[in-house]
Amino acid sequence: MSKNGSLAHWEETPAGQQVKARLAEEKTLLALDKILARLDTVEEAVSGLATAMHQGPGMVAMVADMADEAYRRTDAHGINLETRLKGALEIADKLTAPAMVDKLSNLLALSEQLPGMVVMTADMADEVYRQADNRGVSIEQRLGVALELAEKLTEPAMVDKLNGILAFSDQLPGLIALGMDTLDEGLRKARENGLEPETMVEWAAQFGRAMREAQTAPTTKVGAFGMLTALRDPDRQKALGFSLNFLKYLGKQL
């Protein structure tokens, strides 16, 4: 709308009156205050960003110098960062492989089930303890005995003895071989002297059988005439003849 050939002042228009009414409301004033506060915050942020951008090259150079110094120190201590980074990348590659991811997922699932498994194991241990106690077996007593045995076995003197036994066990095959060689040499010399080990074993077996049968046979009192009568037995005659022959040849050797 024009007045004297120009636009009317906006405040006199209905729209202007509505704007003035809105600006006079407390709600509008609070909103404007928040906007101004945010503009101040944005201005501070932009100022800080400008400062950081101004200091950025120097900070980057300082960080680079610190990294170079750290690299130099680690290299002086024999630590190759490139090798370790390469190893870390290889480990990361292996850990991110599908098969490894599946294994880790299973491990995590198992860790979630672990508390229940521990409780179940404890219940099983309690049941075993109860059953053993019902059978009269004291697990605490046996554990105490086992601890005492472990204490004795770990004593310095016992450790020395066990070490000696182990050393002897290492030498045992050689000792056994030496004993067998000695036995073979003894048997060889016995054969050279006319003593057959197989024959001696057979004699010992015959003597043992005769002793066993003599012990089981009935025993009666025998006088002089009884002895003469007993000598008629063919077996006794053979034994007496063997004894006389043995005494004869034994006398030749004496």
HELIX and SHEET records of a PDB file:
HELIX    1   1 TRP A   10  GLU A   12  5                                   3    
HELIX    2   2 PRO A   14  ALA A   24  1                                  11    
HELIX    3   3 GLU A   26  ALA A   76  1                                  51    
HELIX    4   4 LEU A   81  LEU A   95  1                                  15    
HELIX    5   5 PRO A   98  ASN A  134  1                                  37    
HELIX    6   6 ILE A  139  LEU A  153  1                                  15    
HELIX    7   7 PRO A  156  GLU A  192  1                                  37    
HELIX    8   8 PRO A  197  THR A  216  1                                  20    
HELIX    9   9 ALA A  224  ALA A  230  1                                   7    
HELIX   10  10 PRO A  234  GLN A  253  1                                  20    
SHEET    1   A 2 SER A   2  LYS A   3  0                                        
SHEET    2   A 2 SER A   6  LEU A   7 -1                                        
END                                                                             
